[in-house]
C-alpha cells in the first residue's frame, strides 16, 4: 500500500518512540511503589524503555545488589551512585543526557515529588510527553505551604499528573492550577491475578504453621503503626470469645514488630498471634491464601501526613478470594467495594474491627460470596495489563 510522506514520518516517529523513567523507587529497593513501577515497566516494550534510578544502598553491597537486579531486566537501567536521587543540577544533566542519547520522547517520573521538578529541563531537551505519578506522600505535600508550591510547579510543567484514587486526587488537586488539575488521570497499581489466586498454596502454609483446622485472620503488610496490626491484636480477645480457635497471622517485618509482640503478651493472646517476619515476595501469595479473612484496619496519623495512599494488599487479598476488612485511612476505601468485597471500618476502632471479623469467621457463605466478588472485581478493573495500557496511552 502506498504511504504518503506524512504517514512515513509518523511511522518513523512511532517506531523511534522511547520512554525515560526517572525514579528513586525501583527494585531491589523493597516497597509497594517500587513493585508498582517495576510491574509497569515489565509491561512496556523493553526496547523502548530506559530507567534512570538511584542505587539501593551505599557501599559495595548496595551496588552489587542493584547490578545483579539490573542484569536480569529486559530493558536498560542506569544507576546514579547516590541512594537518593534529587532534582539537582547534576542529576538533571544526567537525565537530559540519557534522554538525548537514547532518543527518548517521553518521560515518566515514578514519583512526582520531587523529581518532577526536572520536567522543564527535559521538555527543553526534547521530551514531548511528561507524566508524573503520585502516590500517598504527595497528598501530604499538598497540605504544606512550601511543598504545595513545588507540586504546583510540577503540575504546570508536566502533561499529566496521575493519582491512585479519589482521596489522593481530591487533595493533590487543591495544590495545582485548575488547568493542571483538569489534566490529572487515574493510574493505580495493579494486581497479578495469575499469581494471586485462590489456589496459591495456602493449605501448605497452614499445615506448616499448624493452623490447618483453625480460623485464620491474615494481615500482610510492613509493620508500622499506620497499618493497624496493633488494633488487630487488641481485637483478638473479642474475636476469641466467639471463635476460640482463631489465629491472627501477621505477615511481614518492620520497625513496629517489637512493640506488637509486647502488646500480644500484655493482651494475653500470644498463643493466638503468629508473626512470620519478613518474607520474600514469592511466598506472599501462599500466605494470603492461608487466611479465611484478610484484615488491615489502617488509620491516618500525624495530622494527615501519614496516610494510606491506596492499599494494594486489599486487592491482592481479593484476588486470592478473601473477604477484606479495611481501615478508612486515605485511599484505602478505594480498594474495597464496601459491603460487596468486604467492609471498611474506622481506622483504629477495636470494636468495629472485632465485630466485622467475627461476623466473617462465623459465616462461610458470606466469606465465599465476598471473596468471589473480590476476585471478579480485580479481574474487571485491577489487572496489570489493563493499567499498563492506560500508562502507554498517557505516554
Secondary structure as the mmCIF struct_conf table of DSSP 4:
data_model
#
loop_
_struct_conf.conf_type_id
_struct_conf.id
_struct_conf.beg_label_comp_id
_struct_conf.beg_label_asym_id
_struct_conf.beg_label_seq_id
_struct_conf.end_label_comp_id
_struct_conf.end_label_asym_id
_struct_conf.end_label_seq_id
HELX_RH_AL_P HELX_RH_AL_P1 UNK A 5 UNK A 16
STRN STRN1 UNK A 19 UNK A 23
BEND BEND1 UNK A 24 UNK A 24
TURN_TY1_P TURN_TY1_P1 UNK A 27 UNK A 28
BEND BEND2 UNK A 29 UNK A 29
BEND BEND3 UNK A 31 UNK A 31
HELX_RH_AL_P HELX_RH_AL_P2 UNK A 32 UNK A 42
TURN_TY1_P TURN_TY1_P2 UNK A 43 UNK A 43
BEND BEND4 UNK A 44 UNK A 44
HELX_RH_3T_P HELX_RH_3T_P1 UNK A 46 UNK A 48
STRN STRN2 UNK A 49 UNK A 53
BEND BEND5 UNK A 56 UNK A 58
HELX_RH_AL_P HELX_RH_AL_P3 UNK A 59 UNK A 71
TURN_TY1_P TURN_TY1_P3 UNK A 72 UNK A 72
BEND BEND6 UNK A 74 UNK A 75
STRN STRN3 UNK A 76 UNK A 79
BEND BEND7 UNK A 81 UNK A 84
HELX_RH_AL_P HELX_RH_AL_P4 UNK A 89 UNK A 101
TURN_TY1_P TURN_TY1_P4 UNK A 102 UNK A 103
STRN STRN4 UNK A 106 UNK A 109
BEND BEND8 UNK A 110 UNK A 111
TURN_TY1_P TURN_TY1_P5 UNK A 113 UNK A 114
HELX_RH_3T_P HELX_RH_3T_P2 UNK A 115 UNK A 118
HELX_RH_AL_P HELX_RH_AL_P5 UNK A 119 UNK A 124
TURN_TY1_P TURN_TY1_P6 UNK A 125 UNK A 126
BEND BEND9 UNK A 128 UNK A 128
STRN STRN5 UNK A 129 UNK A 133
BEND BEND10 UNK A 136 UNK A 136
HELX_RH_AL_P HELX_RH_AL_P6 UNK A 137 UNK A 141
TURN_TY1_P TURN_TY1_P7 UNK A 142 UNK A 143
BEND BEND11 UNK A 144 UNK A 144
HELX_RH_AL_P HELX_RH_AL_P7 UNK A 145 UNK A 157
BEND BEND12 UNK A 158 UNK A 159
STRN STRN6 UNK A 160 UNK A 163
BEND BEND13 UNK A 164 UNK A 165
HELX_RH_AL_P HELX_RH_AL_P8 UNK A 166 UNK A 173
TURN_TY1_P TURN_TY1_P8 UNK A 174 UNK A 175
BEND BEND14 UNK A 176 UNK A 176
HELX_RH_AL_P HELX_RH_AL_P9 UNK A 178 UNK A 182
TURN_TY1_P TURN_TY1_P9 UNK A 183 UNK A 183
STRN STRN7 UNK A 185 UNK A 186
STRN STRN8 UNK A 191 UNK A 191
TURN_TY1_P TURN_TY1_P10 UNK A 193 UNK A 195
BEND BEND15 UNK A 196 UNK A 197
TURN_TY1_P TURN_TY1_P11 UNK A 198 UNK A 199
BEND BEND16 UNK A 200 UNK A 201
HELX_RH_AL_P HELX_RH_AL_P10 UNK A 202 UNK A 209
TURN_TY1_P TURN_TY1_P12 UNK A 210 UNK A 210
TURN_TY1_P TURN_TY1_P13 UNK A 212 UNK A 213
BEND BEND17 UNK A 214 UNK A 214
STRN STRN9 UNK A 216 UNK A 220
BEND BEND18 UNK A 221 UNK A 221
HELX_RH_3T_P HELX_RH_3T_P3 UNK A 225 UNK A 227
HELX_RH_AL_P HELX_RH_AL_P11 UNK A 229 UNK A 242
TURN_TY1_P TURN_TY1_P14 UNK A 244 UNK A 245
STRN STRN10 UNK A 247 UNK A 251
STRN STRN11 UNK A 252 UNK A 252
TURN_TY1_P TURN_TY1_P15 UNK A 255 UNK A 256
HELX_RH_AL_P HELX_RH_AL_P12 UNK A 257 UNK A 266
TURN_TY1_P TURN_TY1_P16 UNK A 267 UNK A 268
HELX_RH_3T_P HELX_RH_3T_P4 UNK A 270 UNK A 272
STRN STRN12 UNK A 273 UNK A 277
BEND BEND19 UNK A 278 UNK A 278
HELX_RH_3T_P HELX_RH_3T_P5 UNK A 281 UNK A 283
HELX_RH_AL_P HELX_RH_AL_P13 UNK A 284 UNK A 289
TURN_TY1_P TURN_TY1_P17 UNK A 290 UNK A 290
BEND BEND20 UNK A 292 UNK A 292
STRN STRN13 UNK A 293 UNK A 296
STRN STRN14 UNK A 301 UNK A 301
HELX_RH_3T_P HELX_RH_3T_P6 UNK A 302 UNK A 304
TURN_TY1_P TURN_TY1_P18 UNK A 305 UNK A 305
STRN STRN15 UNK A 306 UNK A 306
BEND BEND21 UNK A 309 UNK A 309
HELX_RH_AL_P HELX_RH_AL_P14 UNK A 312 UNK A 319
TURN_TY1_P TURN_TY1_P19 UNK A 320 UNK A 321
STRN STRN16 UNK A 323 UNK A 327
BEND BEND22 UNK A 329 UNK A 329
TURN_TY1_P TURN_TY1_P20 UNK A 330 UNK A 331
HELX_RH_3T_P HELX_RH_3T_P7 UNK A 332 UNK A 335
STRN STRN17 UNK A 338 UNK A 338
TURN_TY1_P TURN_TY1_P21 UNK A 339 UNK A 341
STRN STRN18 UNK A 342 UNK A 345
TURN_TY1_P TURN_TY1_P22 UNK A 347 UNK A 348
HELX_RH_AL_P HELX_RH_AL_P15 UNK A 350 UNK A 361
TURN_TY1_P TURN_TY1_P23 UNK A 362 UNK A 362
HELX_RH_AL_P HELX_RH_AL_P16 UNK A 364 UNK A 377
HELX_RH_PI_P HELX_RH_PI_P1 UNK A 378 UNK A 382
STRN STRN19 UNK A 383 UNK A 383
HELX_RH_AL_P HELX_RH_AL_P17 UNK A 384 UNK A 394
#
